Amino acid sequence: MPHPTLLTQGRIGSVETRNRIVLPAMDQNSCEDGEITDLNIAHYEARARGGVGLLILETSAVAWPIGATSLHQPALSEDRFIPGLKRLAEAAHRHGSKMFVQMCHHGKTAGVDAMQDREQLVPSVPLPADENDLSSVTMDELMKMAGLTGGKRAQQRAATIDDLVWVVDQFADAAERVQKAGLDGIEVHAAHGYLISTFLSPHYNLRDDEYGGSVENRARLLVEVVSAIRKRCGSDFGIIVRLDGREYVEGGITPELSAEYAVLAESAGADAIHVSASGPNSMGVGFTNGPLPWQPDQYLGLAAVVKQSVSIPVIAVGRIFPDAAEKHLKNGDCDFVSMGRQLLADPDLPAKLLSEKPDRVRTCINCFVCVAQNFWDGAPICAVNAELGHYDEGPLRLATERRKVVVVGGGPGGMETARVAAVRGHSVTLLEKSPHLGGTARFSSLTTPMNAELVRYLSTEISLLDVDIRTSTPVTAGLLRELNADVVVVATGARRERPDIPGAGLPHVFSGDDLRGLLTGDDPAAASRLPVHRRLMVSIGRSLGFMSSMDRVRSMSKRWMPIGKRVVVVGGGLVGVELAEYLAERGRSVTVLEEGEKLGVEMAHPRRARSLFEARNHGVSFITGAQLTGITESGVSYLVGDETHTVRSDAVVIASGVHTDESIAEQLRTDGFDVRVVGDAASVGYIEGAVRTGYLAGRSI
Ligand SMILES: Cc1cc2nc3c(=O)[nH]c(=O)nc-3n(C[C@H](O)[C@H](O)[C@H](O)COP(=O)(O)O)c2cc1C
């Protein structure tokens, strides 16, 4: 078995878990008036059924609605909430999972306090000069975020001693309700900038009374909360404390300080420490430092520091994949591993590991689409798991009548349609005109390697489901008749247009697809437009095997890139930003010209902030409000307002002008077929839209 340590039993206090896999708290925002709903139950039950050892309910407000971030988060403040929690406990236990509840007072992020005209509790005022970099956020997103406080501006006040006594009581009362509901324990949320963590943080806590100044004083609130819960709930009830192993801010919590807090929490009665991290700039790039890391294993070093200081189990988190989890558990860096986004993407991950089928795991592609919804109180959705956030639709069921489904196009939308239709018992053929499956997701894996994981997952699934996959096979009406198609699903992607300006057809002007085709050797026409010496580079690259796989192309292209030094990318959307970063990393001097005022708008905003940050760090210059006027052999001209500018360039990459394209679908309709259209062909929605529309099409046949 490849993951024996991850899959062995564990223990947190008196609570035994069937394995070391933890679902960390992740807001679902599906409660009504603080009460658990069927949607919550379906979400957690799916992960219990999938084999998770310990589920932690999303952050729940101990004094709800006071100190709450959302009216849709679980409430723990009254006995009327116990029956809903009881249903959760039953759902988890029915499938062999243990379940804890994350308890929180949200302090400076309690949007409900602002909405209901209460001051938010903080250790000291004023808060440090903030923190929220809104530069990459769109107006539409800002308006939605403002809804969290009802458009009101939050006010804070320094908590008095009476406030803190009340807070401690609220935590103890809430824990007792959780225990009465039959849940196995609680997690005290002492991380991520909420009330307790702001007390722990030297950056936020500037008090000079017994709750500030020294390590012990800053930890006093945490210690009082943990001790009160232990006293109230006894020894037979699990208590985890979630800490920031690091605050990505000057003067913030360091790993060593976090370890000191962990020791104090252990003495107060905690059974385990869950080591996360947080960053300021919750709207900007800081969010991808913490709490949602950008890099795999980003916090494992933090967990290892805490682990050396305590004798209770340590839970690590932060883009940890199963192989890394196994390695770090074995090394003794941690005792449990949380997998957040990964278990949103695939609730059945533990069961797949247990049955030794790790290649069937649907990997999270790190796109941040899930968490972006939380910024405006929405339920997370997932670009690769079309069911997340849609549990009201119910599970997939076998079709009542087996039909012959032909899918045209082997990108993510087509493959997801084929997968779902085949799961439902239909007979499915997939036609792809190129030699490869994956469509634009395959190409984009050059710039965004995680996209390859989706291609891998979907192509594995459809072949295991016996979908008849025919690559290098363009669709024709004759072929569809031969196949006896009852339903045809067209997933042929978008149409890309060059801008209608002088010079757009020059040989050094490439579309994003041309460029990728050039690098992968898939597009001989693009290579034929290169000057002779670069054409030679391409054929040498091909003969040396540089183009044999996307991974190889990506790594070889750091040294070998068949286009000139100065590159202008036209279009600063998702594709343009990713290409720009990719080219700049490979030593190109890149300027991006974007017509609109905002960049990367199709990306979920945390990923957008990170991608722009990385691209700028690599020297990319972004020019917004730029109206292209012409391309010559040596440069690109554009207008900003009334002023004309020219930027010198050896190559131009067009990453704009993406349009829906139903032409194939219309032709097939005229030919008399029952046709549905999914993905970018119908509505440009990139991976998330393709997978979701493909799923819905597969479900509806
Ligand atoms: C949609 C979403 C909601 C989250 N909500 C919470 C939360 O309620 N409480 C919390 O402590 N962390 C929350 N987090 C952070 C996760 O618990 C976890 O620490 C983080 O996602 C990093 O782990 P991962 O890389 O495995 O996803 C949330 C993360 C996501 C993706």
The ligand as an SDF file (V2000), in Angstrom:
LIG
                    3D

 31 33  0  0  0  0  0  0  0  0999 V2000
  -13.5340   27.4700    0.6850 C   0  0  0  0  0  0  0  0  0  0  0  0
  -12.6380   27.5410    1.8810 C   0  0  0  0  0  0  0  0  0  0  0  0
  -13.1360   27.9670    3.1070 C   0  0  0  0  0  0  0  0  0  0  0  0
  -12.3130   27.9860    4.2330 C   0  0  0  0  0  0  0  0  0  0  0  0
  -12.8450   28.2730    5.4550 N   0  0  0  0  0  0  0  0  0  0  0  0
  -12.1040   28.1140    6.5700 C   0  0  0  0  0  0  0  0  0  0  0  0
  -12.7000   28.1710    7.8580 C   0  0  0  0  0  0  0  0  0  0  0  0
  -13.9110   28.2540    8.0050 O   0  0  0  0  0  0  0  0  0  0  0  0
  -11.8730   28.0750    8.9320 N   0  0  0  0  0  0  0  0  0  0  0  0
  -10.5360   27.8740    8.8110 C   0  0  0  0  0  0  0  0  0  0  0  0
   -9.8360   27.7980    9.8180 O   0  0  0  0  0  0  0  0  0  0  0  0
   -9.9620   27.7770    7.5910 N   0  0  0  0  0  0  0  0  0  0  0  0
  -10.7140   27.8570    6.4870 C   0  0  0  0  0  0  0  0  0  0  0  0
  -10.1460   27.6470    5.2590 N   0  0  0  0  0  0  0  0  0  0  0  0
   -8.7280   27.2540    5.1880 C   0  0  0  0  0  0  0  0  0  0  0  0
   -8.6050   25.7070    5.2000 C   0  0  0  0  0  0  0  0  0  0  0  0
   -9.0330   25.1600    6.4090 O   0  0  0  0  0  0  0  0  0  0  0  0
   -7.1680   25.2630    4.9270 C   0  0  0  0  0  0  0  0  0  0  0  0
   -6.3750   25.6360    6.0030 O   0  0  0  0  0  0  0  0  0  0  0  0
   -6.6000   25.8680    3.6560 C   0  0  0  0  0  0  0  0  0  0  0  0
   -7.5060   25.6700    2.6020 O   0  0  0  0  0  0  0  0  0  0  0  0
   -5.2540   25.2770    3.2780 C   0  0  0  0  0  0  0  0  0  0  0  0
   -5.3660   23.9130    3.0680 O   0  0  0  0  0  0  0  0  0  0  0  0
   -5.4150   23.2740    1.5800 P   0  0  0  0  0  0  0  0  0  0  0  0
   -4.2410   23.8250    0.8640 O   0  0  0  0  0  0  0  0  0  0  0  0
   -5.3530   21.8070    1.8130 O   0  0  0  0  0  0  0  0  0  0  0  0
   -6.6970   23.7230    0.9640 O   0  0  0  0  0  0  0  0  0  0  0  0
  -10.9520   27.6350    4.1250 C   0  0  0  0  0  0  0  0  0  0  0  0
  -10.4570   27.2370    2.8870 C   0  0  0  0  0  0  0  0  0  0  0  0
  -11.2810   27.1620    1.7870 C   0  0  0  0  0  0  0  0  0  0  0  0
  -10.7290   26.6610    0.4870 C   0  0  0  0  0  0  0  0  0  0  0  0
  1  2  1  0
  2  3  1  0
  2 30  2  0
  3  4  2  0
  4  5  1  0
  4 28  1  0
  5  6  2  0
  6  7  1  0
  6 13  1  0
  7  8  2  0
  7  9  1  0
  9 10  1  0
 10 11  2  0
 10 12  1  0
 12 13  2  0
 13 14  1  0
 14 15  1  0
 14 28  1  0
 15 16  1  0
 16 17  1  0
 16 18  1  0
 18 19  1  0
 18 20  1  0
 20 21  1  0
 20 22  1  0
 22 23  1  0
 23 24  1  0
 24 25  2  0
 24 26  1  0
 24 27  1  0
 28 29  2  0
 29 30  1  0
 30 31  1  0
M  END
$$$$
